């Protein structure tokens, strides 16, 4: 019996790789049997290979460095071609992945190929003409699973989450920070300011939950996070810029609750089975899938206004879709989630 050998292609970015990781176990289940355990490889960008390597179900990670240019990409494609894959899932669908597919499909025994569509015409209709043909809500994880119906792989069971194996050094560091304490992780930053819940709302939220302990996650550039810790240093710890992304992911895993806008760490909570509150504003594609996560949003005709929150606000109250998600509402939902 032929051994199935599957290649997943997804080079970036953080949130997309996290969401795409949900297909690995499904592929494993689909092609494995008592007599034949399949092999799953993943091709990604060098600066994201650490993230893919967390997934204990991925047998081999292939890393490509962008700085190697076209010649490096061609050599990379030839290297992958020599692996003789039986199945290839192009979950990225960009110029690089298309070049790789060209080489992989040039063999006499072509692999069974599936490509995830970027639905460019739907994006044009939505963001240029306000005609939304996407599923409502659009869940990124489902969009990665749907193309695999060609391989008779159906939607993800909500009771199954991704298996990530964190290095012992990461586990030890996070334990030294939070110990056995129950904490709420706050993720107040986002790539685009339009996606961020207002800072004053975060401040009010902390004040509305005087019995809770918080950690604040973010990058080195998120200096405003210190204002949250200054509210009550005894129960709010600012870790922005002090943890690697892997360490932040593990802290999310250890959290009692995560509160975040549409960020990569929200999707980490989604795939790891962590309770969270999702504060959804202008972006179109950040909706989560797990029943452990509740989405808080304001119904406005202008939403979504952009793919990632990089557009301009059309409302008289700037960022109204985020402003009207009140601290009182979030605090109430947080208490309910923790006690449930």
C-alpha positions in Angstrom: 0.0 0.0 0.0 1.4 3.4 -1.0 2.3 5.7 1.8 0.6 9.1 1.6 3.0 12.0 1.8 1.4 15.4 2.1 2.9 18.9 1.7 1.1 22.0 3.1 2.4 25.3 1.7 1.8 28.4 3.9 4.6 30.9 4.2 3.1 33.5 6.4 1.7 35.3 8.4 1.4 34.6 12.1 -2.4 34.5 12.3 -2.8 32.6 9.0 -0.3 29.9 10.0 -2.1 29.5 13.3 -5.5 29.1 11.6 -4.1 26.8 8.9 -2.6 24.5 11.6 -6.1 23.3 12.2 -6.0 21.2 9.0 -3.0 19.1 10.0 -4.9 16.7 12.3 -7.7 16.4 9.8 -5.3 15.4 7.1 -3.6 12.9 9.5 -7.0 11.3 10.3 -8.1 11.2 6.6 -5.1 9.4 5.2 -3.9 7.3 8.1 -4.9 3.7 8.7 -3.8 0.7 10.8 -1.4 -0.3 8.1 -0.4 3.1 6.7 0.6 6.2 8.7 0.9 9.2 6.4 3.6 11.7 6.5 2.9 15.5 6.7 5.4 18.2 5.7 4.9 22.0 5.8 6.8 24.6 3.6 6.9 28.0 5.3 9.0 31.1 5.5 12.2 30.9 7.6 11.0 33.5 10.1 7.8 31.4 10.8 9.2 27.9 11.0 9.4 28.1 14.8 5.6 28.4 14.8 5.0 25.4 12.5 7.5 23.3 14.6 5.2 23.7 17.6 2.7 21.4 15.9 3.6 17.8 17.0 1.6 16.4 14.0 3.9 17.9 11.4 6.7 15.5 10.6 9.0 17.9 8.7 9.2 21.6 8.3 10.8 23.1 5.2 12.0 26.7 5.6 12.5 29.2 2.8 14.5 32.5 3.3 13.1 35.4 1.2 16.5 37.0 0.9 17.6 34.0 -1.3 15.5 35.5 -4.1 14.2 33.7 -7.2 17.2 31.4 -7.6 16.8 30.3 -4.0 13.1 29.7 -4.6 13.8 27.5 -7.6 16.3 25.4 -5.7 13.8 25.1 -2.9 11.1 24.0 -5.3 13.5 21.3 -6.8 14.3 20.1 -3.3 10.6 19.7 -2.6 10.0 18.0 -5.9 12.5 15.3 -5.0 10.3 14.4 -2.0 7.7 12.8 -4.3 4.6 14.0 -2.5 1.3 12.3 -3.1 -0.8 15.2 -2.0 -0.1 19.0 -2.0 -2.2 21.7 -0.3 -1.4 25.2 -1.4 -2.9 27.2 1.4 -1.1 30.4 0.4 -1.8 30.8 -3.3 0.7 33.5 -4.1 3.5 33.8 -6.7 6.0 31.8 -4.7 3.6 28.9 -4.0 2.6 28.8 -7.7 6.2 28.5 -8.7 6.6 25.6 -6.3 3.4 24.0 -7.6 4.7 24.2 -11.2 7.8 22.1 -10.2 5.8 19.7 -8.1 3.3 19.1 -10.9 5.9 18.5 -13.6 6.6 15.0 -12.4 5.1 12.0 -14.3 3.3 10.9 -11.2 1.6 14.2 -10.2 0.5 14.8 -6.7 -3.2 15.3 -5.9 -3.3 19.1 -5.7 -5.7 21.4 -3.7 -5.4 25.2 -3.7 -7.1 27.6 -1.3 -8.8 30.4 -3.3 -8.2 34.0 -2.2 -11.6 35.0 -3.5 -10.2 38.1 -5.1 -13.5 39.0 -6.9 -15.4 38.7 -3.6 -12.9 41.1 -2.0 -13.3 43.6 -4.8 -17.1 43.4 -4.5 -17.0 43.9 -0.7 -14.4 46.6 -0.3 -15.1 48.6 -3.4 -18.9 48.1 -3.9 -20.1 47.1 -0.4 -21.5 43.8 -1.8 -20.7 41.0 0.6 -20.6 37.5 -0.9 -18.5 36.0 1.8 -20.0 33.7 4.5 -21.3 35.6 7.4 -19.4 35.5 9.6 -16.3 34.6 7.7 -14.3 32.1 9.8 -10.6 31.8 8.8 -10.3 28.2 10.0 -13.3 27.1 7.9 -11.8 28.8 4.8 -8.7 26.6 5.2 -10.7 23.4 5.7 -13.2 24.0 2.9 -10.8 23.3 -0.1 -10.0 19.9 1.4 -13.4 18.6 0.6 -11.7 17.4 -2.6 -9.9 15.0 -0.4 -13.1 14.1 1.4 -12.1 16.1 4.5 -15.1 17.9 6.0 -15.3 20.7 8.6 -13.5 20.7 11.9 -15.1 19.3 15.0 -15.4 22.0 17.6 -14.2 19.5 20.3 -10.8 19.0 18.7 -8.0 21.5 19.1 -4.4 21.7 17.8 -1.6 19.9 19.5 1.3 22.2 20.2 4.4 21.0 22.1 6.2 23.9 23.8 9.9 23.7 24.6 10.5 23.0 28.4 12.4 26.3 28.6 9.2 28.1 27.5 7.1 26.2 30.0 9.5 27.0 32.8 9.6 30.7 32.0 5.8 31.1 31.8 5.4 29.1 35.1 7.9 31.4 36.8 5.8 34.4 35.7 2.3 33.3 36.6 2.8 30.1 38.7 -0.6 28.6 39.5 -2.3 32.0 39.5 -5.5 32.4 37.4 -4.9 35.2 35.0 -6.7 37.1 32.2 -4.6 37.9 29.2 -5.2 41.2 27.6 -4.1 41.9 24.0 -4.7 45.6 23.5 -2.5 46.1 20.5 -3.1 45.2 16.8 -1.3 45.9 13.5 -3.8 48.6 12.6 -5.1 51.2 15.0 -8.7 50.9 13.7 -8.8 47.3 15.1 -7.7 48.4 18.6 -10.2 48.7 21.4 -9.7 52.2 22.9 -7.1 52.5 25.6 -9.6 54.2 28.0 -11.9 51.1 27.6 -9.1 48.8 28.7 -8.4 51.0 31.7 -12.1 51.0 32.7 -12.3 47.2 32.2 -9.4 46.6 34.6 -11.1 48.9 37.2 -14.4 47.0 36.7 -12.8 43.7 37.6 -11.0 44.5 40.9 -10.7 40.9 41.9 -8.9 39.7 38.7 -5.2 39.5 37.9 -4.1 40.4 34.4 -1.1 40.1 32.1 -0.8 42.5 29.1 0.7 41.1 25.9 2.1 43.0 23.0 5.3 44.0 21.2 8.3 46.1 22.1 6.7 49.1 20.3 3.5 49.0 22.4 4.7 51.4 25.0 1.1 52.4 25.9 0.6 49.0 27.6 2.5 50.3 30.6 -0.5 52.6 31.3 -2.6 49.5 32.0 0.0 48.1 34.5 0.2 51.5 36.2 -3.5 51.2 37.2 -2.7 48.5 39.8 0.8 47.0 39.6 -0.1 44.4 42.2 -2.6 42.7 39.9 -1.6 43.9 36.4 1.7 42.8 34.8 2.9 44.4 31.6 4.7 41.8 29.5 4.6 43.7 26.2 7.9 43.3 24.5 9.2 41.0 27.3 8.1 37.6 25.7 8.8 35.9 22.5 5.8 35.0 20.3 6.2 31.3 21.4 6.2 32.4 25.1 3.2 34.6 24.5 1.4 31.6 22.8 2.1 29.4 25.8 0.9 32.1 28.2 -2.3 32.3 26.2 -2.6 28.5 26.6 -2.3 28.9 30.4 -4.8 31.8 30.6 -8.2 31.5 32.3 -9.5 34.0 29.7 -8.1 36.0 26.8 -9.6 39.3 25.7 -8.4 40.6 22.3 -9.4 42.2 19.1 -8.7 40.5 15.8 -5.1 39.5 16.5 -2.9 36.5 16.0 -3.0 35.7 19.7 -6.8 35.5 19.5 -6.5 32.8 16.9 -4.0 31.0 19.1 -6.7 30.9 21.8 -9.1 29.6 19.1 -6.9 26.7 18.0 -5.7 25.8 21.5 -9.2 25.6 23.1 -8.8 28.6 25.4 -11.8 30.7 26.5 -11.7 34.2 25.0 -13.7 37.3 24.2 -13.2 38.6 20.7 -13.7 42.3 20.2 -14.5 42.5 16.5 -14.6 45.9 14.7 -13.7 46.9 11.1 -11.9 43.8 9.8 -13.6 41.1 7.7 -11.8 37.9 8.3 -10.9 37.6 12.0 -13.9 35.6 13.3 -13.1 32.6 15.4 -14.6 29.1 15.4 -14.4 27.6 18.9 -17.5 27.7 21.0 -15.2 28.7 23.9 -14.9 32.2 22.3 -17.6 34.8 22.3 -17.6 37.5 19.7 -18.6 41.0 20.9 -19.5 43.4 18.1 -21.7 46.4 17.1 -24.0 45.9 14.1 -23.2 48.7 11.7 -23.9 48.8 7.9 -20.3 50.0 7.2 -18.8 46.7 8.7 -16.6 45.3 7.6 -14.8 48.2 6.0 -11.5 46.6 5.2 -9.6 43.3 5.2 -7.5 44.1 8.2 -8.6 47.4 9.7 -6.2 49.5 7.5 -9.0 51.6 5.9 -10.6 54.9 6.9 -13.6 55.2 9.3 -16.8 56.5 7.7 -18.6 57.2 10.9 -19.1 60.5 12.7 -17.7 58.9 15.8 -14.3 57.6 14.8 -14.0 53.8 15.3 -17.6 53.6 16.4 -17.6 49.8 15.9 -15.0 49.5 18.7 -16.0 52.4 20.9 -19.6 51.1 21.3 -18.3 47.8 22.7 -18.5 49.1 26.2 -16.2 48.2 29.1 -19.2 47.3 31.2 -20.4 44.7 28.6 -16.9 43.2 28.3 -16.6 43.0 32.1 -19.9 41.3 32.4 -19.1 38.8 29.7 -15.7 38.1 31.2 -17.2 37.3 34.6 -19.7 35.0 32.9 -17.0 33.2 30.9 -14.8 32.6 34.0 -17.7 31.3 36.1 -19.2 29.2 33.4 
